[in-house]
Amino acid sequence: MRIIEAKDYADLSRKAANVISAQVILEPHSVLGLATGSTPIGTYKQLIDWYNKGDIDFSKARSVNLDEYIGLDGTNDQSYRYFMDNNFFNGINIKKENTYVPNGMAEDLEAECARYDELISSLGGIDLQLLGIGHDGHIGFNEPGAAFEKTTHIVELEETTIKANARFFGSEEAVPKKAITMGIKSIMRAKRLLLIANGPDKRDIMEKALHGPVTPMVPASILQFHPNLTVVYCFE
């Protein structure tokens, strides 16, 4: 485990973007596992800036996202497909057909989960997976108590997650109650993990995740067992 302390959010974003850009520069055909949420936005902006300066080329890269809300299509401004297009993909030269997000509108959701696992496998697996962490230790939408052996699956969102996401939807009632997410097993299969955390409110859960007992009640604690984990954090 490599742990890097950033001076502030801008520094965190640059350091995380450095890790991702190095991956793509050294391996242009990389498969990037990507995450949504407020913390990665600065990282994506930094990568867009470097792309615009000609420092990085995403034309051969592929991406797979961690999760998607069930019931939202890609044109919904709260869907994760919409988030990725508007916060990252539209600003770089990655081919849109090489960017993958679970289909939250699939008629057969179980089949969609299996299809997504097969897709990741067909790409050769994930080279670098970017992760954020929830206040309860969830990664992706793997909530406390989630089985470590699960691959992509359907999850009922915990009340804490719904409350945390209500600010994006305007009310708790508007937040979808279910999502499709890569499972812990899917995440742990990535060749390299990059965990980012920002803000004083993440201090306690990061301590539990990185230095506490490994338990399904803190899903991110399993990351202690990954052979190639980089953590970039700022608690200021």
N, C-alpha and C positions, 0 to 999 in steps of 0.2 A: 504494500500500500504506500502510495506517495501522496503526501498531504501538503498542499500549498496554501498559505495564507495570503489573501489579497488585501491591498490597502483600503479599497473601497469598491463599490459596484462596478465602476468603469474599469478598474484594474482587474477585477474578477472576470469581467466580460472579455477583456483582452487576453488574459491568461488561458481561459477556456477556448477562445477562438484560436489561439496559438496551437493548442493540442489538436484541434480539428483540422486546421489548415496544414499542419505538418503531416497528418495522416493522408490528406488528399494529395498533397504535393509529392509525397514519397510513393503513394499508391493511387494513381489517378482513377482506377476502377473500384475504389473502395465502396463498400456498402456501409452507409452511415445510419445508425439507429438514432432517431431524433425525438425530441420531447417538446411539449407545449408548456404553457404557464408563463408567469411574469418573469421568472429568473432568466430563462434563456434568451429573452428578447434582445438584450444588450449584446450577447454573443453573436446572434444572427446579424445584428446591425454592423458589428465589427467585421464579420466575414463578408458582408455585402460591400462594405467600404474597401476592403482589400481586393475583392473581385473587381470593383470599378477602377482601381488603381493598376490592375493587371497583374497582381501578385499571386492570384490563385485561379485555377480553372476547374469548374465543376462539370464540364461537358461529358465526362466519362463516368462520373460518380452515380451511384444509386442510393436511394434512401428508403427506409421503412420507419413508420412512426409507431410509437408505443401503443396508442389507444385512440378510441373515438367514442363519442356519445352514441347510444342507440336512439334512433328516431330523428337524427339530424342529418340532412344531406349536405353535400359540399358547398352549396350556395348559401347555407345558413351562416350568418356571421358569427355564431358561437360554436360552429363545428370546428374540429381540429384540422380538417382539410382546408377550410377557409383561413384559419389562423396561419398554417404553414405557407399557403400561397402568398398571403399578404405580408407576412413578417419575414419570409426568407426566399421561397422559390421564385417569386416574381422579380426579385432583385439580383438574381444570379443566372448563370447560363446552364443550369441543370436541365435536362430534358424532362418535361412534365410527365411523360409516359414512364420515366424511370423513378418516379416518386410514388410511394405506396402508403396508404392510410387504410386501416380497416373500414369496411363498408357498414356503417351503422344503420343503413336502410335495407340491408339484405333480407330477403323473405325467409331464408333459412339461416338463422344466426349461428347455429352449431356448425353447419357446413361452411359458413364464412370463417369461423375460427380455424377449422381444419385447413381451409384454403390458404389462410394467412401463414400458418406454420409451414405449409408446403412451399409457399412463395419464398419465404426466408431461406428455406433449405435449398431451393433451386438457384438462389443468388449466391450460394456458397457460404451462407451465414453472415452475421454482422461483424464487421471489422472493428468498429468503434461505436459504442452505445452511449449517448448523452442521457443523463438522468438528473431530474430534480428530486426533491424529497418533501413530502407533506409533513405537517406538524405532528401527525400521528405515526410518522415513519413509513408511509406508503410510497412506493415507487411504481410508476405507471398508475394504474388503478388497482393495484394489489393492496387491499386494505388489511389492517391488523387481523391476524388469524388466518390469512390466506396460506394455503398449502404451498410449500416450497417447490413441490414437484410438478406444479401446473404449467402447461404451455398456454397458448392463446385461449382465452375463455371469456364467458360473460360474467359480469360482476354487478351486484347490487351495491350502490354507493352508500357509504356510511354517512350519518348525519353530519359529522364534522367536515367531510369533504363537500357535501352539499352546501353547508354554511359558508365554507371558504370560497366556493365558486359562485355563490349568489351575487357577488358584486359584479360579475360579468353579465348576469342575466337580468338583474334588476330586482329579483326576489327569489327566495328559496323555492317557491312553488314552481317557478319557471325552469329550474335546473332539472335536466333529465335524471331519472333515478337509476338508470342502468347504463353500462358501457361495455365495449369490447376492449380487452387489454391483453397485451403480451403478458404471459405469466412469469413468475420468478425463474422458472427453469429456462424459459426463452431468453430472459435477460442475462442469466448467468452463462449461457452458451456463447455470448459475444466474446470475441477475442480480447477486447479491451473495453474498460468502462471508464467513463468520466462523470463524476458526481459533482454537481455544483449546488451551493447553498448560500443564501444571502439574507442578512438581517439578524438582529439580536434574538428574534423569536425562534430562530432555528438552532440556537446554541444547545439547548437541552436535548433535543431529539438527535442532533448530530453526535453528541457525546454518547447517547445510548446506542446509536446505530454503529458507530465506529469502534467503541471501546466497551460496550456493555455485552451481556450475554446474547448469543445468537438465538433468536426466538421468533416464531411466526407473529407474535404480538408486536414486534417491531420489524416489519418486512425488510427494511433496508439493512438490518443487521447481518443478513446473509452475505452481503457484499464483502464482509471481512474475509470470506473464503475465496474470493476471486483472485487469481494469480496476477492480474494486471489491472489494478484499480488506481486511478488518479482522482484526488479530491481537491477541488478549489473552493475556498469558502471566504466569506467576509461577514463578521458578526457586528460590525460597526453600524 
